[in-house]
Amino acid sequence: MNSLLSVDEFRRLENPVVFHSSMGPNIPQQVIPGAFIADLEGDFSDPASSLPHTVPATIQQVFASYGISDDTQVVIYDADGATAARVWWLARVAGLSNVALLDGGLRAWVAAGGELTAPSTPTSTGTISAAPRWDLLIDAPEVATTSRTVVDARSHGRFTAAEEEPRPGLRAGHIPGSRNVPFSSLYNEDGTFKSPDELDAIFPDDHLAFSCGSGVTACVTAFAATQAGRSDLVVYEGSWSDWGRPDSGYPVAVGEA
């Protein structure tokens, strides 16, 4: 299964597990028929972590609780282009490989005449025996010493410090030496991803680390880089919620540099 599916390709799958990913207080009430909610403010993040949206240590059990096993086809989508790639990345961390995003998300499904229903609840448990891929995530000490180019998915205003951070108490700016690629710039006007050739021009090199506000939209840029054929990619868990703390001990750059 390709990692990015059109609505027609999605419709041809046989019994995939489908997730409607979301983040925030308003849980979706209308989803693609059969879809579960993947809540990044719920079981898909560690509530005990001091940082938002941290991967749970039990991420394999989380996916298995929705009936997913090693060979299960999993398709993830969202309504805003911000969260589905995070669940896709977490699935890879869990050791799953047969995982895809629905290109254009809910908007594409509705535009194609797709019906919507109330979210489903899991009725079976799967078994994941694959080894987890914790190497797909890195922390601040690794970012501070990495030879990778760090790609920041936040808006240009947040990157340059022209805008204040939405999370109170964080410094404004960016990781010194990082490159700004706002995640929203990776989509066409209809919410589908840009072509592989267009993404290749944005991500011409391998060996990248992706950051954002809390590790969510960093996964959008990481996913886009995979569509460009890039390899050796990692996501900075915690991202600016970690690095930007006043007491983090890490330097901050402002402006374009």
N, C-alpha and C positions, 0 to 999 in steps of 0.2 A: 504494500500500500504506500502510495506517495505521501509525503508529509504535508501536502497542501492539496485539498480536494475542492473541486467545483461542486455545486449543488447536484448536478447530474451524476457525477462520480459518487458522491455521497449516497444518493438514492439507490445506486446499484449494489451497495454493500449489503451483506447478509448479517443481520443481527449485531451490529456494532454496539458498544457501550458509548453513549453520547452524554457529554457534559455541557451544560450552559454555565459558563464561569461568571462570577460576579464578585464585587468587592464593595462593601458599604452597607448602610443600614436597610436599604430597600431590596429585599430578596425578590427576584423575578417571579411573577405569578403565571406567565404565559411563556411556554418553551416549545421547542420542536418535540413532537410526540415521542414519548419514551425517554426524554432527556432527564438526567439528574442535575441538581444544582451543585456546582463546585464552588464553595464559598471561601474566598481568600480571607475572610474575617472569621471563618469557622474552622472546620476540621482540616483544611488544607494549609493552615499555618499553626505555629506552636504558640499557644496562649501563655505559656510560662516564660517566653523569651522577652527580654527587655527591649528588643527591636521589633518593629512591625513586620508582619508577613514572612517570618522566618520559617524555613522548611521544618516540619516535624521530624523528629528522630524516627518516628513510626510511619514514614511516608509509604512504605510498601504495604503496611496493614491498612492504611487509609484507602489506597486504590483497591486492594483486595476486598475491602468491605462493600464495594459496589459490584462485586461479582467478576472482577477482572483477574485473569490469570496471565501467564507469560505470553500466550499466543492470541489473546483477545484483541480484536480490532477496536481501537478507541478513537473517537472523534470529538474534538472540543471546539466550541465557538463562544462568542460573546456578543453583546449588543453595541459595544463602543470601541472595539479594537485595542483595548488596554490590558485585558486580563487573561484571555484564552492562552496566549503564548506562555504565561507563567505556569499554568496547569500543564501545558505540553512539556515545559522544561522539567517540572517536578516529576512527570511521568518518566522522563529519561533518567532522572536521578534515581527513581525507583527501580530502574533496570528494564523498563518496558521499551520496546522498539517499534511496535506496530501501532504508532500513534500519529494522528494527523490533525491539522486545523481545517475547519470549513472556511474556505476563502470567501470573504465578504460577510461572514457571520450571520447573525439573525436577519440583518437587512437583506442579504442575498436570498435567504430562504423565503422570506415574505414576498420579495419581488418576483420570485419564481412560482408564486401561488401556493407555497407551503402552508399547511395548517399549523395552529398552535393549540396546545393543551396545558393543563396544570402539570407541574413537575412530578416526576415519578419518585418513588422511594425504593431503595434496594431490597430485594427479597432473597438474595443468595450471596455467598462469599466465595471468592476465588482464591487461587494459590499462586503466589509469585515466588519462584525459586531462583530467579536471576540475581546476580550480585548487584547491590545498589551502586550507583555511580556518584559517590560523594566528590570525586575529582572534578565534577562539572561545576562545583561551587568553590569560591575562594573567600578569604576573610581579609580584614584590613592589613595585617602584617604582610600577607602575601601580595596585596596590591602595592604596598609601599616599597617592595623590593622586586616587583615583577619587571621583566623585559617586554611584556606585552604592551600593546597600545590599549589604553583604556578608552572605551567609547561610552559617552554619557548620553542617555536617552531623554533627559529632561528638556524642557523648553529652553530656547536660546536665552531668554531673560533670566531664568534661574541659573543657567550656566555662567553667564557673565556677571551675575549679582545685580543686574538692573531691576530684578524683581525680588521681593522677599520670599523666603521659604514658607510654604504653607504650614509646615509643622513648627509650632512655637519653640523658640530656644535654639534652633539650628543656625549656624553661621551661613552666610550667603557666599556663593562662588562655586568652585569646582576643584577637583583633584588636579594638582599641577601636572602639566603635560598631557592631560586627557583631551579627547576630541569630541565635539558636540554633534550628535546626529539625533535630533528630536524624533521620537518614535512615530509621531504623527506624519512625518515627512516620507514615510515608507509606504504609504497607502495612496491608491488612486482615489478620485473623488467619490467613487461608488463604494469605497471601503474595502476593496480587494487589494492585495499586495501588488506592488510594482513588479515588472517583469524581472526574470533572473538577470538579463543583461543590464537593466537599470540598477538593480541592486549590486551587481558586480562592480559598477562604476562607483558606487557609494562605499563598498567594502572590498577594496582591491587586494587585501592582504589577509593571511591567516594569522593565528597566534594573537587573539583579541580577548580582552576582558570587558564585560559590559556592566554598567552601573546606571542607576537612576535615583529615585527618591527612597525606595525601600526594597528594590529587587524585583518589582513586578514588570514595569514597562521595559526594564533592561532585557527581559526575555523576549520582547517584541523585536528589538534590534538583534538579539542573538539568533532568533528564528530567521529573520530576514537575511542575516549573514549566511546561514546554512542554505537558504534558497539561492544565494549567490555562489554556492559551492565552496565556501570557506570551511576550514577545519581548525581543530585545536582552539575551541571556544569555551570560555568559562563566564559565570555570572558572579558578581560580587554580592554576597548575602549581606543585607544591612544597608549597603550602598550609602547614599548621602545621609540617611538617618543615623548611620554609624560614623562615617568620616566627618560629617559636618557638626558633630557634637562639640561644644566649646572645650570640653575636657578630653577630647580624643587624642590629643598630642600630635595630630597630623596637620601639615600645612595646607593652606587654602589659597588658591589663585583666584583673581577676579579679572574681569574684562575678557578680551578675545583670546589671550595667550593661555 
